Amino acid sequence: MSGASLAPFLDPASVAVIGASRDPFKVGGSVVANLRSAGFRGRIIPVNSRTDSVQGLPAVRALLDVEGTVDLAVIAVPAADVLPVLKQCAAKKVGGAIVISAGFRETGGEGVRREAELREWLREQPIRVLGPNCLGWIRPARRLNVTFAPGMPEPGGIAFVTHSGALAVAILDWARDRRVGFSLFASLGNQADVNESDLLDAVAADPETRVVACYLEGVADGLRFLGALRRAAAVKPVVLLKAGRSPEGARAVSSHTGALAGSDRAFDAAVRQAGALRVDTVEELFDVARGLASQPLPRGRRLVVVTNGGGLGIVATDAARAAALTVEPPGEAVRQRLAEGLPATAGLGNPVDLVGDADARRYGHALHSLGSDTADAMLVLLTPQAATDAASIARTIAGVTRGWPIPVVAAFVGGARVAPGVRTLEEAGIPCYAFPEAAVKTLAGMALLASRRAAVAASPPPSVDPARSRAWLAGLGPISGRRLGMPELAPLLDAYGIPRLAARVAGSAAAAAAVAEEIGFPVALKIVSPDIAHKTEVGGVVLGLRDARAVREAAAAMLGRVAIERPEAVIRGLLVQAMASAGKELLLGGVRDDQFGPLVMVGFGGIYVEIFGDTAARLAPVSSAEAQAMLDELRMAPLLRGPRGEPAVDRDALAAIVARFSQLLVDLPELVEIEINPLTVGPHAAVAVDARARLSQ
């Protein structure tokens, strides 16, 4: 039952393994073996209908035969037996259950029906269930390993939540070699009950967790996930890797667990607006998590690099600039302090090059001279030279930087000769990477996360009375699946304070000329049809008509041309519209994501919008400040600031329009999609030139 406590999973006093086997290489047997080898301090209760003893522990034939309470049950029985066993757990008042068994919706057919039955039953039960089709759960500080994966990771500050059991097994093996510690290690499986949102809420309140790392293939409930992510990210750093970016990846996600990958743009927006960080690779997920688990967040984006090799420093500098970190030389006072203890051949800029024969004393002098006030983050590089004592240098780095309020990471590049230093740094809580690029990317991720957490704001209050949008919708008449153009959308744009050009629909060429006389020349002429999305492709747009004769001739030609190009299209007339002043053409659009709801997008528009693909997206609604941030993300943002003497556009007016438009998306859930393209923006105003929308079925 969603909402009940996950305490039985976090700190159980007794664990029953249902389907326990005497063979430690079978799934049920490996769970018992892992509990024993991990040194679980609570009671282990093997449940096996055929024996009274499992791996030296007394067993019971059925769960209901157990004397006393059972906090947590681990179920490793055939899929068809899972629900009957869970009903026994409910009768025994077991607080939580982990269903390792596969054979549910991931297999299709009967498995889908079986999982639907399980979910329906769980809705009315107090028991919380992890799985089915999962690896299990590990709580290292409690010596609790209820998985069928070998080995036990060290206790630490990283909570890892994953949708993939296979990835979890690989990470466990990797983590043991690198002594990466975990507060929690959870494989969610098919999420018939407990899902990623439940886990985010649990680890947010967990005092042992310092950072949350997630591998996700989709989310069960987008809005609930967003709320849980916001709560978690407000108190702890959260880093996520979501698979299924590509159409092929999304299909693989669906076949893997039966989950929907969902809209990648919407997921990106949710992560950003919650104050969390999304990464692209498994390696980056754990690189950043390691940095966050032991180091403070950067105060900004200034990086100082200390190295004993010029080449390493150049590589780090290039990586830093590519990651939008700043690498500025130190001030004169700092340079003088550095010079006092470094050879004449040393580089006193940034990177600070200590030269190849640098020893621990030289590293210590450089770090003391720089201090923690000269940068927002520090990267220390080492490559082994003839006399390099990596362990001694590592001890010096750890000693000098202990207690610094900025993050310090290292890259000791080499093999066996730097390994002692790597171990020393890691034991001191300073993440050490194999190469400078990974270290820089970690610090850049940490800096981005810090800026996002600082920028998180509450949803803006509604700026428009939603009753006006409801009145507009009621006036449309039948709406199911209806496609709308600028004539129908004009009153809605007016209601939300989105300026538009003067325009009217005419039914004939002669009527179009008369309307043009009333509006005033020059005018634009556009075909009006719910069946034609891209008017220019069928000759359905003519601009700059300067007199009535030109309008009549253009209108007649347009109607004939469209009739040939699109004979099946319903034509509702001709839109006669005032010409827009010169300006930058933008796209302002909104779609309704199945999981996260309304998504607002802004970018460079016009007829090349699909080619450029330069848009920024957020979940609606957004504030004017957030809209300004969206504009800054665009690759072509410098064009809005007025390059080469051009006047800058009115960004304040543009941001206010984006904010009001985003509120429109919230107020009208019947809008499946809506697009203003182009939205022409100049130095003094922004105006909607054309718009289209589609209503839900």
C-alpha positions in Angstrom: 0.0 0.0 0.0 1.6 3.2 -1.1 2.5 5.6 1.7 3.2 3.0 4.4 6.6 3.1 6.0 9.6 1.3 4.6 11.1 0.8 8.1 10.9 -3.0 7.7 13.3 -2.8 4.9 15.7 -0.3 6.5 16.3 -2.0 9.9 14.5 -5.4 10.3 15.1 -7.4 13.4 13.9 -10.7 11.7 14.0 -11.9 8.1 12.2 -14.9 6.7 13.5 -16.4 3.4 10.6 -18.1 1.7 11.9 -20.6 -0.8 15.2 -21.0 1.1 17.4 -23.7 -0.3 20.1 -25.8 1.2 22.1 -25.2 -2.0 23.8 -21.7 -1.7 24.0 -21.5 -5.5 20.3 -21.4 -6.0 18.4 -18.1 -5.6 16.7 -18.9 -2.3 19.9 -20.5 -1.0 22.1 -17.6 -1.9 19.9 -15.1 0.0 20.4 -17.2 3.2 24.1 -17.5 2.5 24.4 -13.8 2.0 22.6 -13.0 5.3 24.9 -15.4 7.1 28.2 -14.3 5.5 27.3 -10.6 6.0 26.9 -11.2 9.7 23.2 -10.1 9.9 22.6 -9.5 13.6 18.9 -10.2 13.6 17.0 -13.5 13.3 17.2 -15.5 10.0 14.2 -17.8 9.3 14.5 -20.1 6.4 11.1 -21.3 5.1 11.2 -24.6 3.1 8.3 -27.0 2.9 10.6 -30.1 2.5 13.2 -29.8 5.3 13.7 -28.7 8.9 17.2 -27.3 8.4 18.8 -25.0 5.8 22.5 -24.2 5.8 22.8 -25.0 9.5 19.8 -22.9 10.5 16.5 -24.3 11.8 13.8 -24.0 9.1 10.0 -24.0 9.2 7.7 -25.6 6.6 5.4 -22.5 6.2 5.6 -18.9 7.2 2.6 -19.2 9.4 4.5 -21.7 11.5 7.0 -19.1 12.6 6.9 -18.2 16.3 7.0 -14.5 17.0 7.1 -11.6 14.5 8.6 -11.4 11.1 9.7 -7.9 9.9 10.8 -8.7 6.4 10.1 -11.6 4.1 12.2 -12.5 1.0 10.2 -14.5 -1.6 12.1 -16.8 -4.0 9.3 -19.1 -5.2 7.8 -19.8 -8.7 5.8 -16.8 -10.0 2.5 -18.7 -9.7 3.1 -19.1 -5.9 4.0 -15.5 -5.1 0.5 -14.2 -4.4 -0.5 -17.1 -2.1 2.8 -16.6 -0.2 2.2 -12.8 0.1 -1.3 -13.5 1.5 0.4 -15.6 4.2 2.7 -12.6 4.9 -0.3 -10.4 5.3 -1.9 -12.9 7.6 1.3 -13.0 9.6 1.4 -9.1 9.7 4.8 -9.0 8.0 5.7 -5.3 7.4 7.6 -5.7 4.1 8.4 -8.3 1.4 11.0 -8.5 -1.3 9.8 -10.6 -4.3 12.9 -11.8 -6.2 10.8 -14.2 -8.4 10.6 -13.3 -12.1 7.8 -14.3 -14.5 5.6 -11.3 -14.4 4.9 -8.5 -16.9 8.4 -8.6 -18.2 7.6 -11.9 -19.8 4.3 -10.8 -21.4 1.2 -12.9 -21.7 0.3 -14.7 -18.5 2.9 -12.7 -16.7 1.1 -9.5 -17.4 -2.2 -10.9 -16.0 -0.3 -12.3 -12.9 1.2 -8.9 -12.1 -2.1 -7.1 -12.6 -3.7 -9.5 -10.1 -0.8 -8.8 -7.7 -1.1 -5.0 -8.0 -4.9 -5.1 -7.5 -4.5 -7.2 -4.3 -1.7 -5.0 -2.9 -3.9 -1.8 -3.1 -5.9 -2.9 -0.1 -3.0 -4.4 2.0 -0.8 -2.7 4.6 2.3 -4.7 3.5 4.9 -3.0 1.3 6.4 -5.1 -1.5 9.7 -4.6 -3.4 9.7 -6.2 -6.8 8.8 -8.6 -8.3 11.6 -9.5 -10.7 14.3 -7.7 -8.6 17.8 -8.4 -7.3 16.9 -7.5 -3.8 18.1 -5.0 -1.1 21.3 -4.3 0.8 21.7 -2.2 3.9 25.5 -2.4 4.6 25.6 -0.7 8.0 22.9 -3.2 9.2 24.8 -6.2 7.7 21.7 -6.9 5.7 22.1 -8.4 2.3 18.9 -9.9 0.9 20.0 -10.3 -2.7 21.3 -13.3 -4.7 24.4 -11.4 -5.7 27.7 -12.5 -4.1 29.6 -10.2 -1.7 28.8 -7.2 0.5 29.8 -3.6 -0.2 31.3 -1.4 2.5 29.1 1.0 4.5 29.1 4.5 3.1 27.1 7.6 2.2 25.7 6.7 -1.3 22.2 5.3 -1.6 21.9 3.6 -5.0 18.4 2.9 -6.5 18.3 0.9 -9.7 15.7 -0.5 -12.1 18.3 -3.0 -13.5 19.3 -6.0 -11.5 22.1 -6.9 -13.9 23.6 -3.4 -13.6 23.3 -3.7 -9.8 25.3 -6.9 -9.8 28.1 -5.3 -11.9 28.2 -2.2 -9.7 28.5 -4.3 -6.6 31.5 -6.0 -8.0 33.0 -2.7 -9.2 32.4 -1.0 -5.8 34.2 -3.7 -3.8 37.4 -3.2 -5.8 37.3 0.5 -5.3 36.0 0.5 -1.8 33.0 2.6 -2.6 30.6 2.5 0.3 26.8 2.5 0.3 24.1 3.4 2.8 21.5 1.5 0.7 21.5 -0.6 -2.4 18.0 -1.2 -3.8 16.9 -3.1 -7.0 13.3 -2.1 -7.8 12.3 -4.6 -10.4 8.8 -4.3 -11.8 7.6 -1.9 -9.0 4.3 -3.5 -8.3 4.2 -1.5 -5.1 7.4 0.2 -3.9 8.8 2.5 -6.6 11.5 5.1 -7.1 9.3 7.8 -5.5 9.0 5.8 -2.3 12.8 5.2 -2.2 13.5 8.9 -2.8 11.3 9.8 0.2 12.9 7.1 2.3 16.6 8.1 1.6 15.8 11.8 2.0 14.9 11.0 5.6 17.7 8.5 6.1 20.5 9.9 8.3 23.1 7.4 6.8 22.6 8.7 3.3 24.6 11.7 2.1 24.0 11.5 -1.7 21.4 9.6 -3.8 22.4 8.0 -7.1 19.7 6.5 -9.4 19.6 4.4 -12.5 16.1 4.6 -14.0 14.4 3.3 -17.1 11.2 5.2 -16.6 9.0 6.5 -13.8 5.8 5.0 -12.4 4.0 8.3 -11.8 5.6 11.4 -13.2 4.0 14.0 -10.9 4.6 11.9 -7.8 8.2 11.4 -8.8 8.7 15.1 -9.3 7.4 15.8 -5.8 9.6 13.1 -4.3 12.6 14.3 -6.2 12.1 17.9 -5.1 11.8 16.8 -1.5 15.0 14.7 -1.7 17.0 17.2 -3.7 16.1 19.9 -1.2 18.1 18.1 1.6 20.6 15.9 -0.3 22.4 15.9 -3.7 20.6 13.6 -6.2 22.2 12.3 -9.4 20.3 10.3 -11.9 21.0 8.3 -15.1 17.9 7.6 -17.1 18.1 5.1 -20.0 15.8 5.2 -23.0 16.9 8.5 -24.6 16.6 7.1 -28.1 13.6 5.4 -29.6 15.5 2.2 -29.7 16.4 2.6 -26.0 12.8 3.3 -25.1 11.7 0.1 -26.8 14.4 -1.8 -25.0 13.2 -0.4 -21.7 9.6 -1.5 -22.5 10.7 -5.0 -23.3 13.0 -5.1 -20.2 10.5 -4.3 -17.4 7.3 -3.4 -19.2 7.8 0.2 -18.1 7.2 3.3 -20.3 10.3 5.3 -20.8 8.3 8.5 -21.1 9.3 11.8 -22.7 13.0 12.4 -22.3 12.5 16.2 -22.6 9.9 16.1 -19.8 12.2 14.0 -17.6 15.1 16.4 -18.2 12.9 19.3 -17.2 11.7 17.5 -14.1 15.3 16.8 -12.9 16.4 20.4 -13.6 13.4 22.0 -11.9 13.7 19.7 -8.9 17.4 20.8 -8.3 18.9 17.4 -9.2 21.5 16.4 -11.8 21.1 14.1 -14.8 24.3 12.4 -16.2 24.9 10.4 -19.4 26.9 7.4 -18.4 27.2 4.9 -15.5 30.8 5.9 -15.0 29.8 9.6 -14.6 26.9 8.6 -12.2 29.4 7.1 -9.8 32.2 9.6 -10.4 29.9 12.4 -9.4 28.3 10.4 -6.5 31.7 9.7 -5.1 32.6 13.4 -5.2 29.4 14.4 -3.5 29.6 11.8 -0.9 32.9 13.1 0.6 33.3 16.7 -0.6 31.3 20.0 -0.2 29.5 21.5 -3.2 31.4 24.2 -5.1 30.5 27.8 -4.4 30.9 28.7 -8.1 32.7 27.7 -11.3 36.3 28.8 -10.6 38.8 25.9 -10.8 42.4 25.9 -9.8 44.6 23.1 -11.1 47.9 22.0 -9.5 50.1 19.6 -11.4 53.6 18.2 -11.8 53.1 17.7 -15.6 52.4 20.4 -18.1 50.6 18.1 -20.4 48.2 16.9 -17.7 47.5 20.6 -16.9 46.7 21.4 -20.5 44.3 18.4 -20.8 42.6 19.5 -17.5 42.3 23.1 -18.7 40.7 22.1 -22.0 38.3 19.8 -20.2 37.4 22.6 -17.8 36.7 25.1 -20.5 34.5 22.6 -22.4 32.6 22.0 -19.2 32.0 25.8 -18.6 34.4 26.0 -15.6 36.7 29.1 -15.4 40.4 28.6 -15.2 41.8 32.0 -14.2 45.3 32.9 -13.1 45.9 33.7 -9.4 46.4 37.3 -8.2 49.8 38.8 -7.8 49.9 38.3 -4.0 49.2 34.5 -4.5 51.8 34.3 -7.2 54.4 35.9 -4.9 53.6 33.3 -2.2 53.9 30.5 -4.7 57.2 31.8 -6.0 58.8 31.8 -2.5 58.8 28.0 -2.4 58.9 26.8 -6.0 61.8 26.6 -8.5 62.3 29.2 -11.1 61.1 26.9 -13.8 57.6 26.4 -12.1 54.5 27.8 -13.7 52.7 30.3 -11.4 49.6 30.7 -13.5 46.6 28.3 -13.6 47.4 25.4 -13.9 50.1 25.8 -11.2 52.9 23.6 -12.7 55.2 22.3 -10.0 57.5 20.7 -12.5 58.2 16.9 -12.9 60.4 16.4 -9.8 57.8 17.9 -7.4 57.8 16.2 -4.0 55.3 16.3 -1.1 56.9 19.5 0.3 56.4 21.3 -3.1 52.7 20.2 -3.3 52.2 21.3 0.3 53.7 24.7 -0.3 51.5 25.3 -3.4 48.3 24.2 -1.7 49.1 26.4 1.4 49.8 29.3 -0.8 46.7 29.0 -2.8 44.4 28.2 0.1 40.6 27.7 -0.3 39.9 31.4 -1.1 41.4 31.5 -4.5 38.9 29.1 -6.2 35.6 27.3 -5.9 37.1 23.9 -6.6 40.6 22.4 -6.6 42.0 19.7 -8.8 45.4 18.1 -8.0 47.2 16.1 -10.7 50.1 13.8 -10.4 52.1 11.7 -13.0 54.8 9.5 -11.7 58.4 10.6 -12.2 61.7 8.9 -11.2 61.6 10.1 -7.6 57.8 10.5 -7.1 56.5 9.2 -3.7 52.8 9.1 -4.5 51.7 8.1 -1.0 53.7 10.9 0.7 52.2 13.5 -1.8 48.7 12.1 -1.1 49.1 12.4 2.6 50.2 16.0 2.2 47.3 16.8 0.0 44.9 15.3 2.5 46.5 17.1 5.4 46.6 20.5 3.9 43.1 20.5 2.4 41.3 18.9 5.4 38.4 21.0 6.4 38.5 23.2 3.3 35.0 24.5 2.3 35.6 23.8 -1.4 35.7 20.4 -3.1 39.2 18.9 -3.7 39.6 16.0 -6.1 42.6 14.4 -7.7 43.8 12.5 -10.7 46.8 10.4 -10.2 47.6 9.2 -13.7 49.5 5.9 -13.9 49.4 2.4 -12.6 51.2 0.6 -9.8 53.5 3.5 -9.0 50.6 5.8 -8.1 48.3 3.1 -6.6 49.5 3.7 -3.0 48.7 7.4 -3.3 45.3 6.7 -4.8 44.5 4.5 -1.8 45.7 7.1 0.6 43.5 9.8 -1.0 40.4 7.6 -1.2 40.8 6.6 2.5 41.0 10.4 3.3 37.8 11.1 1.5 39.4 12.7 -1.6 38.1 11.1 -4.8 40.9 10.2 -7.1 40.3 9.6 -10.8 42.4 7.8 -13.5 42.5 10.8 -15.8 42.0 14.6 -15.6 38.9 14.6 -17.8 36.8 12.5 -15.4 37.9 14.6 -12.4 37.0 17.8 -14.3 33.6 16.4 -15.3 32.9 15.4 -11.7 33.6 19.0 -10.5 31.5 20.5 -13.3 28.6 18.2 -12.4 28.9 19.2 -8.8 29.0 22.9 -9.7 25.9 22.5 -11.9 24.1 20.7 -9.2 25.0 23.4 -6.7 23.6 26.1 -9.0 20.4 24.2 -9.6 19.7 23.6 -5.9 20.2 27.3 -5.3 17.9 28.2 -8.1 14.9 26.0 -7.2 11.8 28.1 -6.7 8.2 27.4 -5.8 5.7 27.3 -8.6 4.6 30.8 -9.5 1.1 31.9 -8.6 -1.5 32.0 -11.4 -1.2 35.3 -13.3 -4.5 34.9 -15.2 -8.0 34.0 -14.1 -8.5 30.5 -15.4 -12.3 31.2 -15.8 -11.5 33.1 -19.0 -9.9 30.0 -20.6 -12.8 27.8 -19.5 -15.3 30.3 -21.1 -13.2 30.2 -24.3 -13.3 26.4 -24.4 -17.1 26.3 -23.8 -17.6 28.7 -26.7 -15.9 26.3 -29.1 -18.7 23.8 -29.1 -17.7 20.1 -29.8 -14.0 19.8 -29.2 -13.0 16.1 -29.4 -9.8 15.9 -31.4 -10.4 19.3 -32.9 -7.5 21.2 -34.6 -7.4 24.9 -34.2 -5.7 27.8 -36.0 -5.1 31.4 -35.2 -8.7 32.5 -35.8 -10.0 30.2 -33.0 -7.0 30.7 -30.8 -7.0 34.5 -30.9 -9.4 35.1 -28.0 -7.4 32.6 -25.9 -4.2 34.5 -26.5 -5.9 37.7 -25.7 -7.2 36.3 -22.4 -3.6 35.5 -21.4 -2.1 38.8 -22.5 -0.2 37.4 -25.4 -0.1 40.1 -28.1 -1.0 39.2 -31.6 -1.4 40.8 -35.0 -4.7 42.2 -36.1 -6.3 39.7 -38.3 -9.7 38.5 -39.8 -10.9 35.5 -41.8 -12.4 36.2 -45.2 -14.4 33.7 -47.2 -13.4 34.7 -50.7 -10.7 36.7 -52.7 -13.0 39.7 -52.9 -13.8 39.6 -49.2 -10.1 39.3 -48.4 -9.4 42.5 -50.3 -12.1 44.3 -48.4 -10.7 43.1 -45.0 -7.2 44.2 -46.0 -8.5 47.7 -46.7 -9.9 47.8 -43.2 -6.8 46.4 -41.5 -4.4 48.6 -43.5 -1.6 47.7 -45.8 0.8 45.9 -46.1 -0.9 42.6 -45.1 -0.1 38.9 -45.1 -2.5 36.3 -46.6 -2.7 32.7 -45.2 -4.8 29.7 -45.9 -7.1 28.6 -43.1 -7.4 24.8 -42.8 -7.4 22.3 -39.9 -5.7 19.8 -42.3 -2.7 21.9 -43.3 -0.1 22.3 -40.5 2.8 23.7 -42.6 1.2 26.4 -44.9 4.3 27.4 -46.7 4.8 23.9 -48.1 1.5 24.2 -50.1 1.9 27.9 -51.1 -0.5 28.9 -48.3 1.3 32.0 -47.2 1.9 35.3 -49.1 3.5 38.3 -47.4 3.8 42.0 -48.0 0.7 42.6 -50.1 0.4 46.4 -50.6 -3.0 47.0 -52.2 -6.4 45.5 -52.7 -5.7 44.2 -56.2 -2.6 42.4 -55.0 -4.7 40.7 -52.3 -7.4 39.6 -54.7 -5.0 38.1 -57.1 -2.9 36.4 -54.4 -6.1 35.0 -52.8 -7.4 33.5 -56.0 -4.1 32.0 -56.9 -3.7 30.6 -53.4 -7.1 28.9 -53.3 -6.4 27.3 -56.7 -2.9 26.2 -55.7 -4.0 24.6 -52.4 -6.9 22.8 -54.2 -4.3 21.1 -56.4 -1.8 20.4 -53.7 -4.2 19.2 -51.0 -7.5 18.4 -52.7 -8.7 16.5 -49.5 -8.1 19.4 -47.2 -11.1 21.3 -45.6 -10.6 25.0 -46.4 -12.2 27.4 -44.0 -11.2 30.7 -45.6 -8.3 33.1 -45.9 -6.7 34.8 -42.9 -5.9 38.5 -43.7 -3.3 39.7 -41.2 -1.3 42.8 -40.5 2.4 42.4 -41.3 4.7 42.0 -38.3 7.6 44.4 -37.7 11.1 43.1 -38.2 12.4 41.0 -35.4 13.7 37.6 -34.3 11.4 34.7 -35.0 10.8 32.3 -32.1 8.8 29.3 -31.3 6.6 29.1 -28.2 5.0 25.7 -27.7 3.4 23.3 -25.3 2.7 19.6 -25.2 1.1 17.4 -22.6 3.4 14.6 -21.5 1.7 11.4 -20.4 3.7 11.2 -17.2 4.6 14.8 -16.2 1.8 16.9 -17.6 2.2 20.1 -19.5 5.6 20.9 -20.9 6.5 24.4 -22.2 9.1 25.0 -24.9 10.8 28.1 -26.3 13.3 28.3 -29.1 14.2 29.8 -32.4 11.3 29.3 -34.8 10.1 30.1 -38.3 10.2 27.6 -41.1 13.6 26.1 -40.0 12.6 25.2 -36.5 12.9 21.4 -37.1 16.3 21.9 -38.7 17.9 24.0 -35.9 16.2 22.1 -33.0 17.3 24.9 -30.7 14.7 24.8 -27.9 14.6 24.8 -24.1 11.9 23.0 -22.1 10.4 23.1 -18.6 7.4 21.6 -16.9 4.6 24.2 -16.6 4.0 26.6 -15.0 7.2 28.7 -15.0 8.0 32.1 -13.6 9.4 35.0 -15.6 12.8 34.3 -14.0 12.7 30.7 -15.1 11.7 31.8 -18.6 14.7 34.0 -18.7 16.9 31.0 -17.8 15.3 29.1 -20.7 16.2 31.8 -23.1 19.8 31.8 -21.8 20.1 28.0 -22.6 19.5 28.5 -26.3 22.5 28.1 -28.6 21.3 31.2 -30.4 20.8 33.2 -27.2 23.5 35.8 -28.3 21.1 36.8 -31.1 18.6 38.0 -28.5 21.2 40.2 -26.8 21.9 42.1 -30.0 25.1 41.1 -31.7 27.3 43.5 -33.8 25.4 46.6 -32.8 21.9 45.2 -33.4 19.4 46.3 -30.7 18.6 43.6 -28.1 15.1 42.2 -28.0 12.8 43.0 -25.1 13.6 39.9 -23.0 11.5 41.0 -20.1 8.4 41.1 -22.3 9.3 37.8 -23.9 9.8 36.1 -20.6 6.5 37.4 -19.3 4.7 36.0 -22.3 6.4 32.6 -21.8 5.3 32.6 -18.2 1.7 33.4 -19.1 1.7 30.9 -21.9 2.9 28.2 -19.4 -0.1 29.0 -17.1 -2.4 28.6 -20.1 -1.1 25.0 -20.5 -1.9 24.3 -16.8 -5.4 25.8 -17.0 -6.4 23.9 -20.1 -5.7 20.2 -19.7 -7.8 19.6 -22.9 -5.0 21.1 -25.0 -2.8 18.2 -26.2 -0.5 20.6 -28.0 -0.3 24.3 -28.9 2.3 26.2 -30.8 2.9 29.9 -31.6 5.3 30.0 -34.5 6.5 32.5 -35.2 6.5 34.7 -32.1 8.2 37.7 -33.5 10.4 39.6 -30.9 11.9 43.0 -31.3 13.5 45.7 -29.2 10.1 47.0 -27.9 7.6 44.2 -28.1 6.8 40.6 -28.9 3.8 39.5 -31.0 2.3 36.2 -32.0 2.1 35.9 -35.8 0.6 32.4 -36.2 -0.6 29.7 -33.9 -2.2 26.2 -34.0 -3.4 23.7 -31.4 -5.0 20.3 -31.0 -7.5 19.3 -28.4 -7.8 15.9 -26.8 -10.1 13.2 -28.0 
